[in-house]
C-alpha cells in the first residue's frame, strides 16, 4: 500500500476523506494588516499582500519555520517586517496545519514551512537582515528543501511563486519553472537544497551560496547505507571505528521535527527510547544499546545491528500464496510458530519488567536469517501503571482506537500480528475490530491437510490473546458492520450479496462533495471516468439491479450536458469525459448518441486527444469511441467509426516508428508505487493497452489484418518486460523488485485482449506464454480485492486466459470457485444481508470501479456470463446485463 493513502484514513469512519476535509477546530493564525492589504484565507494557506506588492513569478523565496509555542510571535514579527518592506507572504492557516508540517508523516520536501515570503531581488538583503535579527531567539525545524541563511529559522530556495506546470520524464504533471529561454522545466521540490544552474544569484546571496553549509562536527561513526527516512530523521546501518568497527542500526533525530500528539519531537523520543531499551537490557529480542550522542544539531542512538527483514517482508516472501504452494504450508507454519513463541516471550517479558510496547505490528518485528526475532521501535513504550490510555501512535489495522490498559493494547497488537502471520489480511480491522475472527475461519481453506497441526497451534495462541484484549475491542467501531457469520456458498450468492452492499455503500453520501465514497486516488480528481467516477458506479448498479437507478435519469442527463459543454475537462476513458459518455450510454444510448451527433467540437476534441495510455490518453479515448459509435445509426455512425479507425491507423504508424515512446520496453520498469499517475505497464498503462485498442479496432473494421498484426506486436512488446517466477510457475511484469500480475498493470490484462481476438489470430509466441500468464492469476487470495489492482481482476483476466487455453471444463470451473472461496469471499464485512468491500488498502469502504464494490460486482457479473470484458456497451447494443449479444461469436 502507498503510504500516502493512510493520510486519507486518519479520521475514524467508513470512508476515505481528503486530509483537508477533516474538521479543524485548532487555533487559527491571523495577523493585523494595514487597510490597503488583504488576507485571502484558504483551507491550508492564508495569503497576505497589497495591490501594490506583487511578488515575482519565480525567484528566491524565503521560508520560515517555527515551533507551535512560538508561532504567534513568529508570525507577528515576520508580518511586521513584510508589511514594512511591501513584500507579499503567506502562512499556514491553523495550528493543526503547522503541527502536521512539523510532524513525522509530513513529506520531507514540504515539511517545516510555516511562512513563505516572495521578495524581489532588490529587497532580499534588507529582508534577510531584518528576519535574522527579529527571529534570532526563535526555534523551528530545518526546512530540508532549503538552505538556512544564518542561525535563525530562516531558509531560502529558488522556485516558482505562481502555478506553472509541465510534464516530467514519466508523463506526470509537476510544478514548473521557466528557464531564461522560455522552456518550462520541473521545479524540483525534494528534501534537499537544489538551485537551478541557470538561476543567477543576486549579490546578497553570492557569498552565502559559495560558502560551505552549516559547520558539522566529525561523526564517530561511518554510515554504510540508509535504511529509511522520515521528517523526524533517518535510520542507517553504520559502524564505529572506535568500537572495533561494530555494525549498528543508527537512528537520527532532528530538533523540533517529527512532533507527535504529546508535543515530543524526534530528539525527545530518541532519548526516551534509549532509556527504555537500557532499562530492558538483557531481555531476549530487545535491541542492545551501543552509543548515544549529538553530532552537529542532530541526536543519534546506535543499537547492535541484527541482520534481517521485517516480519511483514518475511510473511510476503514465505507465505504459500499460490495453489501449487500448498505443500509449503507445513514449513511456513513451523517457522511462523517459532517466531510467534519469541514474540510472545518478549512481550510478556516486558510486562513482567513493568513495561508495555504500545506499537506492535509486523514492521516493528525484525526476523533474522535464523528466524531470531528482534522487537524494535520502543519510543512509545509506557510503564504499566493500571491506567487506561489511548495509543499515542497506531499502525492501521494493528492498533486500537479505543482506550484500554497498556497490556490490553499490547495484547491486541500481538493478536493482530499473529493473525497477519496466519493470513496476511488485516487492514479491514479498521472497520471491524474483530475482522481477524473472519480470516481465521478461512485459514483452513488456505493450508493443506499436512499443515493443520501447525495452523491449530498458531490459532491456539491467537485465541489466548482474544481473552486478553479487554477494552481494546470493547465496542464495535461501526454498528452497521460485523465479521461474516458464514461465507457465501457460491459465486451467485456472493454476487447478490455484494450487489446489495454496493447499493448500501452508494447510498452513503460521504462528506467530501462526492455522491459515492471512493478511493483516495480519485478524490483529488474531477468526478469523471470509469475508474472513480459516479457515472460508472451508477452504470454498474444498474447492471446489478436496474430498479436501484430508476430515479437517477435527471441527474444523469444534467451530467451529460455538463461534460459535453466543458472543454476544460479531461477526456480520458478512465479519468475523463469518454468514460462518462460510455457509462451513460449503457443507460441511455439515444441521449448520448444525440450529443455525439450535435457536439462536433466535442467529438473533434476526443479524436485529437493526446497521451499514450488507455487510462487517460488517446488510445483509451479511441477505444471508447469505437463503442460509442453504437449509440448512433445510419450515415452518422459510419462517419464516426471511419474517423475513429483512421485515427487508430495513424496511431499505428507512430507506434511502428517508436513503440518505446508509448511505454518502456524490456525489463526497465521501476516500482514507483500504485498511483495511476506513475504506472506505465499493462492493459491500462502500457503496450498491452495498445494491443487492446488494435484488437477492438480490427474487430470493428471486419478483421483488418494490419491491425491484428499490431495487436500481436504490442502484446510481444508487453511481454518483453515480463519475468518468470520459478516459485509459482507464473509469468508476471517485472517492476523493480516486485512481480505484478494485476488486470490493469500485469499478467491478467492479457485475458481481456485475448477475449477479443480469434485464437487462430494470436501470435504463437503470445499463445506459448498464456499458461504461465494464467498461473499468475491463480492465487489463493490477493492483497487487494478490487478489479484493477486486486483479486477480482485476477479472476476476470484469468477467465479470458483460460478460454484461450481451451481446457475450459477443468479451468473455467475452478475460476468462479477461486474468486468465490479463495479470493473474495473472505474479504467483505457483513452489513445485515449485504456484503461490503473495503477498497484497495482495506482501510475504508469504497464504491468505485477501480478499487471497490462496483468493480467487484462487475467482475462477478461478467464471470457468471463467460466474459472478461469490463467496459460498458451502449444500451442499444447490449442485452440485459451489458454484454453485446454477439460478443462471444466466433471466439
N, C-alpha and C positions, 0 to 999 in steps of 0.2 A: 504494500500500500504506500502511495506517495504521502510523505509526512505532512504535506500541506493540507491534505484532506481533513486531518484531525482538527485543524483550526475551525472548520465548519461544523464541528460536533462538540464544541466547548459548552454550549448551553444544553442542559438536560432536556430531553424531549424526543418526539418521534422523528423529526425531520431535520435535515441539514439547514443551516442558516448562515448567510454571509456574516463574517465577524462584525461588520458594521451595523448589522440588523439587531444585534443584541442590545437590550435596554441598558443604557449607560447612565446610571444615576450618580456617577462620581462628580467631583467638583469641576465646574467649567472654568477654564482660564480665560481671562479677558484683560483688556487694557483701556485706559482713558486716552483718547486721541484728540487733536485739535479739530475744529469744526470742518476744516476742508479735507480731513482724512476720513476714510470709510473702513469699516470692518465687514468682510464678507465671510460669514460663518458657514463652513461646510461640515460634513459629518466627521472628517478627520482633521482637516486643517482650517485655520482662520487666517484669511488674507488681510493684510493691512497696507494701505497706501493712499496717496493723494493723486488727484487727477494729473498733477504736475510732476509726479515722481515715478514715471515709468522706468522699470529696470531694463537691462539689455536682454536680448533674446537668448543669448548664451554668454558664458564667460566664467570668471572666477566667482563662485558663490561661497558664502560663509555659513557654516553650521555651528550651532551652539548646543552643547549637551548640558544636562542638569540632573541632579538627584531630585526625587519628588519633594523632599522637605525644603529645598531651596528654589523650587520652580517659580513661585510667585515673585520673589525678589529678583531672580534672574530675568524673568520676563519684563519686570518693571525697568530694570537697568538697561536692557537691550532696547526696549521700545523708546526710552528717552533718547538714547544715542541715535537711533534710526530716524526718529522724528526730527531731531536737530539737524541731521545731515540730509534729510529729504530722501531717504532710501527705503523702498518697499521691503516688507518682510512678511513671513508667515510663522505661525506657531501651532502646536498641537492643541486640539480643542478641549480636551479633558485630561484629568489626572490618570484615568484608566488608559487612555491612549499613550501617555508618557510611560506608564508602568509597563505596557506591552513593549514599547520601543526599548526599554531598558531590561526587558525580561529575557529569559533563557531561550524561548522559542522564536523570537523575532529573527527573520532572515538577517544575516550579518551585514549584508550590503546596505540595509536600511536602518540598522539599529543605532540607537543613541541620539538620534536627531530630534531635538526639541524645537529649535527655531532655525529657519533658513532666511538668509539675508541676500538681497540681489543688488549689489553695488555696481556702479560703473567703475571702470579702472581708475578714473580720476579721483574717486572717493576712497579707494582701498586703503591708502596709507593712513589717512585720518581715522577711518573706521576701525582698523586693526589696533591702532594705538589706544583709542578710547575703549574698545572692548577689552583689551588686555588689562588696562588699568581698572575698569569698572567691575571686572569679573575675577580679579586675582584671588579673591577669597572664596570663590565658588568651586563646587566639585561637580563632576559629571563623567560618564564613561567615555573612553576613547572612541571616536567615530571611525570605524575601521575603513570606510571607503575614502577617507580624507587623510590629511596630514595636519598635525597640530601646529599652531602658529608659534606659541612660546610655552607658557606654563598654565595659563588659564584654559578653561574648556572651550577653546575657540579653534575651529578646524576649517580647512579650505579644500576645495576640489574644483576642477574645471568641468562644467557641464551645461546642459540645456536648462533654460528657465521657462520655456513655453513648450506646449505639447508639439513635438515633432516625432514622426515615426518612420521607420524603414524596416526592411526585412533582413534577417541575418542569414548565415550560410545554411541554416536548416529551414528557411522559409517562414520563420516566425516573425510576427510584428513586434518590434522592440523600439524603445526610446532612441532618438537620433540626435546627432549633432550635424551642423552644416559646415563642411570644410570650406576653406577660402575659395576653392574652385566651384562652390555651389553644390557639390555632391553630398548627399546625406549618408552618414556612416553611423553605426551603432554607438550610442552613448554608454560606455561600459560602466556598470554600477556594481562592481564586485566588492568583496570585503578586503580591499587593498587599495592603496593610493595609485592612481594612474592618470597621467596627464598626456593628452594627445601631442605627438611630436610637432605638429604644425601650429599648436596654440602658443602664441607669443607671450612671454612672461612680462607683465608690467614691471616697471622699475622697482616698485615697492616689494616685489616678490623675488627678484633675481638672486639676491644673496641667500634668501631662505631656501630657494629651490636647489641651489648647488651645495648648500651646507649638508653635512651628514644629518640623518634623522636623529631622534632623541637618543642621548647617550645611554648605552646599555652596559651594565656591568658584565664581566665574563661569567659564564654559567659553569657550575661544577659538573654538568652532565653533557653528554653528546647525544643529540636526537638521531635515532636511526630512521624512524618513519612516523608519519602522522596516522593516528587511528580514526579520529573523528574530530569535528569542530562544532561548537555552538556559540551563541553570543556570550556565554559565560567564559569560554576559553577552549583550549584544545586538550586532547588526550594523545599521548605519544608513547612509542617504545623508545627508551633512552638507556644509555649505560653511563656508569660513574667511574672515570679513570682512577679516582682515589679509593674506590671500594672494589679493587680487583676487577674492574670493568663489569661489575654486576649489572645484568639487564633488569630493567624495571619498567613498570607501567607508570608513566609520569602524567599527572593531572595538573593542568594550568588553570588559574583563576584570575580574571580581570577585575580590577576595582570598579565598584559602582555598577557593574554589569551583571546580567543573569539574575535579576531580582525575582524572589519568589513571593508567595502570598503573605509570608511573615516578615517582609521587608529585609530579608537576609540577601546579601549579594553573593557573588561566586566565592569571594575570599572567606566570608563568614562560614559558608557551607563547607569549603575545603578544610579549613582549620577544625571545624566541628567534627567532620568525618574522620580526620586523622586521630582526633582524641578518642572517638568511639572505637575505631579499629584498634587503637593501642590498648583500650580497656578490655577488648576481646582477644588480645594477643594470646596465642596458644590454642585457640579453638579451631578444630579442623575445618577446612573450607572457608576460612576467613582470610583475606589478604594479609600478608606480612608487611608491616610498615618498615620503610628503609630510611627515608630522609624527608625533611620538610624545610623549606626556606624561601627567601624572596630573591628574585632576580629582576632588576630594573623596578617597574611598578607592579609586577605580577607575582603572585604567590604560587608555589609549586609543592606538590606532595608526591612522593615516589613509593611504590609498593613492589614487592618482588614480582617479577614477570612470570606469569603462568601461561605457557603455550596452550592455545585452544581456540575455540569458537563459541559464540553464544549458543545457548540451548535452542533458540529459535532456528539458527542456521543448522544446528545438529539435527533437529527434527526434519527440516526440509531436505537435508542431504540423505537421511536414512529411512524416512517413512515409506512403507510399501504402498505407493500411490496407485500403481497400475495393477490390473488384474493378474498379469503374469509375474507380479511381485509377491503374491500371497504366500509363497513358500518362504519369504524372508521375514514374515511376521514374527516367528518364534525368536529369531536372532534379535530383531528390533526390540521386542518387549523384554527380553532378557537384559539387554543393555539399559532400557528405559527404567526397569525396576532397580538396577544398580544405582542409576542416577537419582531416582526417587528416594532411595534409602539415605543417600548422602544429604540430599536437600532437606528431608525431614529431620535428620540428625542435627544439621547446623542451625535450623530454625528453632528446634526445641532446645538446643544448647544455648542459643542467645537468650531464650526465655528464662532458662534456669539462672543465667547470669544477670537477669533483670532488664533485658533489652528486647525491643521489638524492631524488626527491619522496616516495615511500613511501605515498601515499594517492591514487592516480589512479583517478578514477571520474567519471561524467558530471555529477555535481553540483559537482565541483571544476573544471569547464571552463566558462568563460563564452564564449558566441558572440555577437558584436556584430551590429548591423544590417547591416554589410558583410561578415559571416562571418569577421571577425577574431577570433582566439582569445586568451583570457587564462587562464592556469593559476593557480588560487588555492589558498589554504589550505596553506601550506608549513610549518606548525608542527611537522610530524613529519618534515621533511626531515633526512637524515643525510649525513655525509661518506662518500665511497667509500673504505673502509678495508680491503677484502679479507676482512672477517669476515662469516660468516653470522649472520642475526638473524631474529627474528620481527617481524612488523609490530606497531607499538605500537597502531594502530587500523586497522580494515579495514572498508570498506563491503561488506556481504554480497553475494556474487556477483562482486565485483571485486577482492577481496583473497584472499591465500592463507593458510591456517592453518599452512602448513609453513615451516620455517626455510630461508632462502635468502639469497644475496648481495643487497645493496640494489638493484643493477642488474637482477637477475633478478626481484625483486619489482616493480620498475617495468615491466619487460617484460611481466609477467603482467597488471598493471593496464591497461597500454596495449592489450594484445591483447584483453582483455575489453571495454574501452571501444570499440574499433574494431568488435568483433563485435556489440556492442549497436547500433552505428550501422547495421550491415548487417541485423540482425534483432533488434529490441529485446526479446529474451527471454534473461535472463542468470541469474536467481536460482537456477535448478536447478544451477548450478555449485557451490552449497553442498553438494550431494550427490555430484556427479561433476565433478571439476575440468576435464575435457575436454569438458563438455557443449556448448561452442560449436562443436566439430567437427561435432556433430549439426545445429545450427541453420544452420551454413554450408552443409551439404549440401542443406538445404531451401531456401536462398535463391533458387535459380533458379526455383522454383515461384511466388515472390512477384513477381519483376520480369519485365516483358515482354521480347521479343527486342531492342528498341531500347536496353535498359539493360544488356545483357550485358557490353559493354565496360567500363562504369563499375563493374559488380559485380566483374568479374575483376581490375580494377585495385586495388580495395579488398581483395579476397581475397589478392592477392599480398603486400600489406603485412602483413596479419594473419598469413599463413603465414611471413613472415620472422621474426615475433616468436615463432612456435611454436618456432623453433630457439634462442631466447634465454631462454626462461623457466627452463630448467635445473631446479634443485631445487624451484622454486615449484610444479611439478606432478610431483615426483619419485616419488610413490607415490599409489595411489588412497585416497580418504577412506573408502570403504566397499567392501570386497572383493566384495560381492554386487551392486553397481550399476555400470553402464557406459553409455557412449553407445550408441545404437542402431546396429547394423550395417546394417540395411535397414529402410525404412519399411513398415508394413502395406500390402498391395496393395488391400484393400477394407474396407468397413465391418465385415463379418463377422469378418475376420481381426483387426481392431483390437478388436472387442468380445470375442472369445475370449481374446486375449492380456491385455486389461485385466481380464477376469473372473479369470483365473489370478492376475494381480497383486493384485487385491483380496483373494483368498484368502490370498496370502502376507503382505500387509500386516496383515490382520486377525488373523493367527496370531502376529504380533509383539506380545507383551504389553509396552506401554510402562510405564515406572517412575513412573506417576502415579495408580495406582489404577483406571484405565480398562481395559476389556477390549480396546479398539481405539484406535489413535492417531488423534487428531482435531485440528482447527484450534483456535487459542487462544480464539476466540470461544465455544467450548463448554467449555473446560477449567474455568472458574470457575463453571459452572452444574451443576445436578443432571443426572445421566445419564438424560435423558428427551428425548422429542420426535423428530420426523423430521429436524431439521436436523443434530444432532450426537449423537443417542442411539445406543447399541449395538443396541437392538431394530430400528431402521431399517436399520442396516448388515447385521444378520443376515437381515432380510427380503430385501434386495437380493442378498445372497449366495445365498439360496435360489432366487431367480429365475434367477440365472446358472447355478447348479449345486446342485440340491436335495440332492445327496449331501453337500455341504460342511457343511450344518447339521443333518444327521440326528441327531447326538448332542447337540443343544442343547435338546431338549424340556424336560428337567428344569430347566435354568436359566431358560428362558422361562416355565415355569409358576410357578416361585417368584417371578420378577419380576412376573408378572401379579398374583399375590396381594398382593405388597408394595405396588404402586402403587394397587391398589383399596382398600387399608385405611388409607392415609395421607392424611388431609385437608389436611396442610400442603404437599403437593407442588403445583407449578404445573400448571395443567390445559391449557395451550395445545397447539395442533396441532403446531407446530414446536419447542416448547420444553418440552412437558409431557406429562401423562398421556394426553390424547386421541391424540397422535401415537403413543405406545407401544401403546395399545389397538388402533389401526388397523394398525400394523405387525405386532403379534402376531396380529391376526385373519387376516392373509394366510397364516399358518402353521396356525392352529387356530381357526377361526371359532366352533366349538362351545364351546370353553373361554371365549372372550371373551363370547360370547352368554350363557352361564350367569352370568358376572359381572354383565353388564348387567341381567339379569332379577332377580338376587338382591340386588344392591347398589343399593337405591333411593336411598340418600343420595349415592352417587357420581354417579348419573345426574342427580339434582337439583342437585348441585354444578356439574356440567357445564352444565346448562341455565341456571343462574343466574350463570354466569361473566361477567366484565366485560371492558372493553378493546375497542378498535376495530379491531384489526389481525388479519388471517388468521394471522400468525406466532404470536402469543401471546395473542390476545384472543377475545372471544365469537364473532366471525364464523368464525374457524378452528375453534373447538370445534363450532359448529353444522355446519360443512361436514364435519367428521369424523363427527359423529353421523348425518348423512344416510347415510353409507356404512356405519357400524357397525350401522344398523338391519338391514342384510343379514345380520348374524350371528344374527338372531332369526327365528322363524317364528310364524305364526298371529296370534292377537289381540295378543300382546306386541309383535310387530313393528309392527302397525297403530297401537297406542297410542304407541309410541316415535316413529314417524315423524310422527304427528299432533302430538305435543308439540313436536317439533323445528320442524315447519312453522309452528305457531302462534307459536313464539318468533321465527322468521325474519320472519314478518309483523309482529310487534310491532317488530322492528328496522327494518323499512321505514318505520314511522311516525316513529321518531326520526330516521332518515336523511332523510326528506322534510322534517322541520321544520328541520334544520340539518346539511347534509352537511359543512360546514366543521368540525364537532365530531369528525368521523371522520378527516379528513386535510385538509391545506391545499388550497385552491382557487387556480387561476391560477398564474402564474409567480412564486411566492413561496418556493419551496424553497431551502434553504440547504445547502451542502456541509459536513456535519459529520463526514464520514468514512464508513467502511463498516461499522461495528459495528451489529448488529441493534438495539441499544438506541436508536439515533438516527435510524433510517430511517422515512420517512413517505410513501412513494410505491409505486406498482406493485402487483403481484399479491399480495405478502405483507405489505405495509405501508401501502397506500393505497386509493384508491377502486376500483382495478381488482380488489382482493381482494373488496370488497363485490359487484362485478359477478359475480365467480366464484361466490360463495355464492348470489346471487339466481338465477343461471342454473342451478346444480345443483338448487336448491330448486324452480325451475319445472319442470325435467325430472322430479323426484321426485313432483311434485304432479299430473302429467298436463298440463303446459304451462299453468300459471296465468298468464294474460296480464298481470296486475298485476306479478307477479314478473319476467316478461320485460321489461316496461317499466322496472322499477327496475334491471335489469341494464344496459339501454341507457343509462339516466340516469347510472349510476355510471361507465360507460365514457366518457361525454361529460365528466363531471367530471374524470376522469383526464386526458383529452386537453387540458383547459384548461391543464395545466401543461407541455405539450409544445411543442417548438420545432423548426422545420425546420432542417436542416443543408444549406445550399446546396452545400457541397463534396461530400457523399456522396449528396445527394438523399433523405436519410432524415428521419424524424420521431422525436425522442427526448425523454425527460424532461429539462427544464432544471433543473439543481440547482446554483445559484450560478454558478460559472464552468465547469461541465462538463455534457456531454450524456450521458445514461445510457440504454443500450439493453437492460439485462440482464433475465433472466427474472423475478427476484424484485422488481425495482425499476423496470423501464422497459418499452421497446417490446415485447420478446419475450414478456412475460406475456400480451399480448393474444391470442397464438396459443392459449393454454390455455383462455381464456374462449370464444373463437370456436369452438373444437372442441366445446364443449358445446351451443351454440345452433344451431338451423337457420339456414341462410344467409338465408332469407326473413324471419326474425325480427329480424335485426340492423338497427339504425337506419342510414339512408343516410349520415349524417354519419360514422359509425364506418367503414362499408364504404369510403367515399371515402378514408379515412386509411390503409387497410390496405396499399396498395402502398408508401407511404413507411415505414410501420412495418416491413414485411418487409425493406425496403432496410437498415434499421438492424441487422438480424440477419445481413446478407450480407457480413460482414467476412472478410478472408483469414485472420486469426488474431486472438486476443484476449489481453489482458494476463494474464488468469487462465484456467485450463482448466475450472473447476468448473461445476456445474449451476445454482446460484442466482445467481452473480455472474460467470460466465465463459462460455467458448465452447460448452460442452455445452448450456447453457441457451439460448444464442442459436440453436443449431441446432434444438433441440426446439421452442422457441416459433416459430421460423421455419417449421418444417414445418406447424404449425397455421395460421399466416398464409397459407402457400402453398395449403393446401387450401381456405381461404376464397376466395382469388383465383380458384380454379377453373382455372388454367392448369397443371394438375398434371403433364402429361407433361414439360414443359421444366423447371419449377421444382423439382418434387419429386425429380427425378432428381439435380439439382445439389446438393441439401441433404446427402444422405449423402456425396457426393464432397467437399463443402465441409468437413464435420466430420471426415472421414477424412484428407483430404490437406492441407487448408489451415487446419484448426482444432486438431485434437487429435493427429494422427499425429506431429507434431514435438515434442510436449511430454514424453512419458514417458521414463524411463530404462529400460534393459534389465536384467532380472533373470532370467538364464537364458532360459527360453521365455516369460517373462511380461513385461508392461509395467506399470510402477508410476508413478503420478502424484504429483507434489508438489502439495499443496493450494494454495488461493489464497495468493499471495505467492511461491510457488515455492521456499521455503526448506527445507521439510521434507515428508516423506510424510504424507498423511492418508487415512483410510478413510471419512470421513463423507459423508453425502448432500449437504450444503451446498457443500463445497469440494473434496472428494476423490474417490477412486476409486469409491466406491459410487454417488455421483450421476452420475459419468461413465458407468459401466456401465449404470445405469438409463436414461440418455438414449440411449445407443447401442442398448439393447434395444428401447426404445419407438420409436425411429426406424425400426428394421427392421420394425416391426409397424404402422407408419402411425398412431401415436397421439401426441398432445402431452401426455397425462395423465401425471403423475408421483406420484400418490397411490396408496397400496395399496387393494386391494379385498379384502373377506373371502373366504376360501378357498371358501366355499360358492357364491360368485357369480362366480368367475373361472375362466378356463381355465389352461393350464399356465404361462403367463408373467405372469399378473397383470392382464390386461385382461379386463373382463367381455365375455362372448360377444356381447352386443347393443350394445356401446359405440358402434359406428360406424353403427348402423342409423338411417336417416332423416336422415343428415347430408349 
